[in-house]
Amino acid sequence: MAETSPAEFYKRLKEQLAETTAWPSDYLYKFIVLTDSDNIAQIHKIFDYSGAVITSKKSKKGKYTSVSITVNLKNPTEVIEKYKEVGALEGVISL
């Protein structure tokens, strides 16, 4: 099976979000990052506006941290923009 390009992935995600969700709506992001990296602070900075609820949980051995963010967004385009911002950070896995 061929891998999809990021552009194709975001296009499909945007279509799915438009079809399945009434906007504005809360959206849940989940990311995995190395615990000792600056990425956790960078993710907080990306979502640093009113209404974002950010929770973090370290893995059992403490090497990784999962970061969950619930935020109310106006439309699927805003969802994609935030994924792209976080995606620019090295070593962040989007779930």
Beta strands, then each sheet from edge to edge (+ up, - down):
strand 1: 25-34
strand 2: 53-58
strand 3: 64-73
strand 4: 93-94
sheet 1: 2+ 3- 1+ 4-
end
